[in-house]
Amino acid sequence: MKSIHLSSITKRLLIVAAVIAIIGAGWLWVQRGDRNDNTLRLYGNVDIREVQLAFRQSGRVTQMHFDEGDHVEKGARMAVLDAQPFEEALAAADASVDVSRAELDKLHRGLRPQEIAQTQEALNQALAVAREAERNFDRQNQLLTSGATSQKAADAARAARDQAVATVNAARAAHSQAMEGFRKEDIAAGQARLAAAQAARAQAATALADTALLAPSTGTVIARVREPGSMVVSQSPIYSVSLDTPVYVRAYIGEPDLGRIAPGMRVRVHSDSSDKTYQGQIGFISPRAEFTPKTVETTDLRTDLVYRLRIVVTDADAALRQGMPVTIDVDARRVSGAQAKGR
């Protein structure tokens, strides 16, 4: 009887254990199914932006402060051109500004009293000469009438008189201008010349400032192209710098899964060289399909048409390097039409 009772209890325990096992297996299956349905795995490569640094001016390189592999901070002085020609050009521009300003001040103030007196004296002299020429002309006409002189002498007296009158008119105009001061048009022209000189001075100052090559952002030098003493032309590369930020991941997604993602979705990024899980965000989805690049490791056929994604890594560090293959996990669900339009 006791044996039968124990056997019954054993059967009940076995039944309970079996039920628990079935429930646990079902729960695991559901969880796995949910994870497989909602987690989208993509593959891509790290894409770090690089910049080619160059001078805006031509000249001779005198200093190179960084070598390949050096880390640079934003605003760091990386290279320098010989500044002497630019300093001389700036000095010449300063002198031109001073001359133009002095000429404009002269136009505003008008002539000095001594200069006005000189124009008055010149007018008086011209009037005296004109009076003498007029008397000589009258005398020659009288002599010509009586036959005491030739027609040639009379014509010469007339020419001298006309020339003296023209000289008087010119002297009178100069004296009038001296008394009235310069015209508004002359002052406007002087202002324009000063503005042009100041613009040329600003260009010379900018050219001098451009003799120092500054780092545009924090990064790492990956190529040093020139050496001190090299002659370079404008826009000739001096350094190549890999920027620390931003760090992107270039990934690709097939058309069947395109409706499961949208810009702004959070992602997790993994690399084979680090156990760290990086956080990122989908920033761009290409509107144009293309064939999967040969450099991207995917589980699908490489002849499939895919869409390019740009993922911004928000907590990137030095472990992520240019071109490194990475895996991206997205908690993807079907997005609404409004979210899809964000692409």
C-alpha positions in Angstrom: 0.0 0.0 0.0 2.8 2.3 0.9 4.6 1.5 -2.4 1.5 2.3 -4.3 1.2 5.7 -2.5 4.9 6.6 -3.3 4.4 5.6 -6.9 1.4 7.9 -7.2 3.4 10.8 -5.7 6.3 10.1 -8.1 3.9 10.2 -11.1 2.5 13.5 -9.9 5.9 15.0 -9.5 6.9 13.8 -13.0 3.8 15.3 -14.5 4.4 18.7 -12.7 8.1 18.7 -13.9 7.0 17.9 -17.4 4.5 20.8 -17.4 7.1 23.2 -16.1 9.6 22.0 -18.7 7.0 22.5 -21.5 6.1 26.0 -20.2 9.8 27.0 -19.9 10.5 25.7 -23.4 7.5 27.6 -24.8 8.6 30.8 -23.0 12.1 30.5 -24.4 10.7 29.8 -27.9 8.5 32.8 -27.7 11.3 35.0 -26.5 13.6 33.8 -29.2 10.9 34.3 -31.8 10.3 37.9 -30.5 14.0 38.6 -30.6 14.4 37.2 -34.1 11.3 39.1 -35.3 12.3 42.4 -33.8 16.1 42.5 -33.9 17.5 43.4 -37.3 21.1 42.6 -37.9 23.1 44.7 -40.4 26.7 44.8 -41.5 28.8 47.8 -42.5 32.1 49.6 -42.1 33.4 52.5 -40.0 33.5 55.7 -42.0 35.7 58.5 -40.5 35.9 61.8 -42.3 39.3 63.0 -43.5 40.3 66.5 -44.5 43.1 67.7 -46.8 44.7 70.8 -45.2 46.3 73.4 -47.5 47.4 77.0 -47.5 45.2 79.6 -49.3 48.4 81.4 -50.3 51.5 80.3 -52.3 54.9 80.5 -50.6 57.8 78.7 -48.9 57.1 76.4 -46.0 59.3 77.4 -43.0 57.8 75.2 -40.2 56.0 71.8 -39.9 55.0 71.1 -36.3 53.3 67.6 -36.6 54.2 64.2 -37.9 52.2 61.2 -39.0 50.3 59.7 -36.1 50.3 62.9 -34.0 47.1 63.9 -32.3 46.1 67.5 -32.9 43.6 69.8 -31.2 41.3 72.2 -32.9 43.1 75.4 -33.7 46.6 73.9 -33.4 49.2 75.7 -35.5 50.3 72.9 -37.8 52.5 74.7 -40.5 53.8 78.1 -41.3 54.7 79.9 -44.6 57.5 82.5 -44.9 55.6 85.7 -43.8 58.0 88.4 -45.0 56.5 89.0 -48.5 53.0 89.2 -46.9 54.2 91.6 -44.1 55.7 93.9 -46.8 52.5 93.8 -48.8 50.6 94.7 -45.7 52.9 97.6 -45.0 52.4 98.9 -48.6 48.6 98.6 -48.2 48.8 100.6 -44.9 50.7 103.4 -46.7 48.1 103.4 -49.5 45.3 103.8 -46.9 47.2 106.7 -45.3 47.6 108.5 -48.7 44.0 108.0 -49.6 42.8 109.3 -46.2 45.0 112.4 -46.4 43.7 113.2 -49.9 40.1 112.9 -48.7 40.8 115.1 -45.7 42.3 117.7 -48.1 39.1 117.6 -50.2 37.0 118.1 -47.1 39.0 121.1 -45.9 39.6 122.7 -49.2 42.7 124.7 -50.2 44.8 126.6 -47.7 44.7 130.5 -47.7 48.2 130.6 -49.2 47.0 128.4 -52.1 44.0 130.6 -52.7 46.3 133.7 -52.7 48.5 132.1 -55.3 45.5 131.6 -57.6 44.5 135.2 -57.1 48.1 136.3 -58.0 48.0 134.1 -61.1 44.7 135.7 -62.1 46.1 139.2 -61.7 49.2 138.3 -63.8 47.0 136.9 -66.5 44.8 140.0 -66.5 47.9 142.2 -66.8 49.2 140.2 -69.7 45.8 140.3 -71.4 45.6 144.1 -71.1 49.0 144.5 -72.6 48.1 142.1 -75.5 44.9 144.1 -76.1 46.8 147.4 -76.4 49.4 145.9 -78.7 46.6 144.5 -80.9 44.9 147.9 -81.1 48.2 149.6 -82.0 49.0 147.0 -84.7 45.5 147.6 -86.2 46.1 151.3 -86.4 49.5 150.8 -88.0 48.0 148.4 -90.5 45.4 150.9 -91.5 48.1 153.6 -92.2 50.3 151.0 -93.9 53.1 151.3 -91.3 53.0 147.5 -90.5 52.4 144.3 -92.2 49.3 142.0 -92.1 51.5 139.3 -90.5 52.4 141.5 -87.6 48.7 142.4 -87.0 47.8 138.7 -87.1 50.5 137.9 -84.5 49.2 140.6 -82.2 45.6 139.1 -82.6 46.9 135.6 -81.7 48.7 136.9 -78.6 45.6 138.7 -77.5 43.4 135.6 -77.9 46.0 133.5 -76.0 46.1 136.0 -73.2 42.3 136.0 -72.9 42.3 132.2 -72.7 44.9 132.3 -69.9 42.7 134.8 -68.0 39.7 132.5 -68.3 41.7 129.5 -67.0 43.1 131.5 -64.1 39.7 132.9 -63.2 38.2 129.3 -63.1 41.1 128.1 -60.9 40.6 131.0 -58.5 36.8 130.4 -58.4 37.3 126.7 -57.6 39.8 127.6 -54.9 37.3 129.9 -53.3 34.3 127.6 -53.5 36.2 124.4 -52.5 36.0 120.9 -54.1 32.8 119.6 -55.7 30.7 116.8 -54.1 31.7 114.5 -57.0 35.4 115.0 -56.1 34.8 114.2 -52.5 32.8 111.0 -53.4 35.7 109.9 -55.7 38.1 110.4 -52.8 35.9 108.4 -50.5 35.8 105.6 -53.1 39.6 105.6 -53.4 39.9 105.3 -49.6 37.4 102.4 -49.5 39.4 100.6 -52.2 42.6 101.1 -50.3 41.1 99.8 -47.1 39.7 96.7 -48.9 43.2 96.1 -50.3 44.6 96.4 -46.8 42.1 93.9 -45.5 43.1 91.4 -48.2 46.8 91.9 -47.3 46.0 91.3 -43.6 44.0 88.1 -44.5 46.9 86.8 -46.7 49.3 87.4 -43.8 47.0 85.5 -41.4 46.8 82.6 -43.9 50.5 82.0 -43.6 49.6 79.9 -40.5 47.8 76.6 -41.2 45.5 75.8 -38.3 43.8 72.5 -37.5 40.0 72.8 -38.3 39.1 70.1 -35.7 40.5 67.6 -33.3 42.0 64.6 -35.1 45.0 62.5 -36.0 47.6 63.2 -38.7 47.6 60.4 -41.2 49.8 62.0 -43.9 52.5 64.7 -43.9 52.9 65.7 -47.5 55.4 68.6 -47.4 58.6 69.4 -45.5 60.2 72.8 -44.4 61.7 74.6 -47.4 59.2 73.3 -49.9 57.6 75.8 -52.3 53.9 75.3 -52.4 51.1 76.8 -54.4 47.6 77.7 -53.2 45.4 74.7 -52.2 48.4 72.3 -52.4 47.8 69.6 -49.7 50.1 69.9 -46.7 48.6 67.4 -44.2 45.8 64.8 -44.2 44.0 64.6 -40.9 41.4 62.0 -39.8 38.8 63.8 -37.7 37.9 62.4 -34.2 34.2 63.4 -34.7 31.9 62.7 -36.2 32.3 58.9 -36.6 29.9 57.3 -39.0 29.0 53.7 -40.0 28.1 53.0 -43.6 25.7 50.0 -43.7 23.3 48.6 -46.2 19.8 47.1 -45.9 17.7 45.1 -48.3 14.4 46.3 -49.6 12.3 43.7 -47.7 13.6 45.2 -44.4 13.5 48.8 -45.5 10.1 49.4 -43.8 11.4 48.3 -40.4 13.7 51.3 -39.9 13.5 55.1 -40.0 15.9 58.0 -39.4 16.4 58.6 -35.7 16.1 55.0 -34.6 18.7 53.9 -32.0 21.1 51.1 -32.9 23.9 49.1 -31.3 27.3 48.7 -33.0 29.8 45.9 -32.4 33.3 45.3 -33.7 35.4 42.2 -33.7 38.3 44.0 -32.0 36.4 45.2 -28.9 33.9 43.9 -26.5 32.3 47.3 -26.2 28.9 47.9 -27.5 28.6 51.4 -29.1 25.5 53.4 -29.3 24.3 55.0 -32.5 21.5 56.5 -34.4 20.3 56.2 -38.0 20.9 59.5 -39.6 20.3 59.0 -43.3 18.7 56.4 -45.5 19.5 56.7 -49.2 16.5 57.0 -51.5 18.4 55.2 -54.3 19.1 51.4 -54.5 22.5 50.1 -55.4 24.3 46.8 -55.4 26.0 45.7 -52.2 29.7 46.8 -52.2 32.2 43.9 -52.2 33.8 45.2 -49.0 30.7 44.6 -46.9 30.3 41.2 -45.3 26.7 40.2 -45.5 24.8 36.9 -45.4 22.8 37.7 -48.5 23.8 37.5 -52.1 26.0 40.3 -53.2 23.9 40.8 -56.3 21.0 42.0 -54.2 19.9 45.6 -54.4 20.3 47.4 -51.1 19.9 50.9 -49.7 22.8 52.7 -48.0 22.5 53.8 -44.4 24.5 56.4 -42.5 24.7 55.7 -38.8 26.1 58.2 -36.4 28.1 56.6 -33.5 27.4 58.8 -30.4 30.0 57.3 -28.1 32.9 56.5 -30.5 36.5 56.1 -29.3 39.9 55.4 -30.8 39.1 51.7 -31.1 36.9 52.4 -34.1 39.2 52.9 -37.1 38.6 53.8 -40.7 37.1 51.0 -42.8 36.7 48.6 -39.8 33.9 46.0 -40.4 31.2 46.2 -37.8 27.8 44.6 -36.9 24.7 46.7 -36.2 21.7 45.5 -34.3 18.5 47.4 -34.6 15.4 46.9 -32.5 13.3 47.1 -35.7 9.6 47.0 -36.0 7.3 48.1 -38.8 7.3 51.9 -38.9 4.4 54.1 -39.7 3.9 55.9 -42.9 4.8 59.2 -41.2 8.1 57.8 -40.0 8.9 56.3 -43.4 8.4 59.8 -45.0 11.3 60.9 -42.8 13.6 59.1 -45.1 
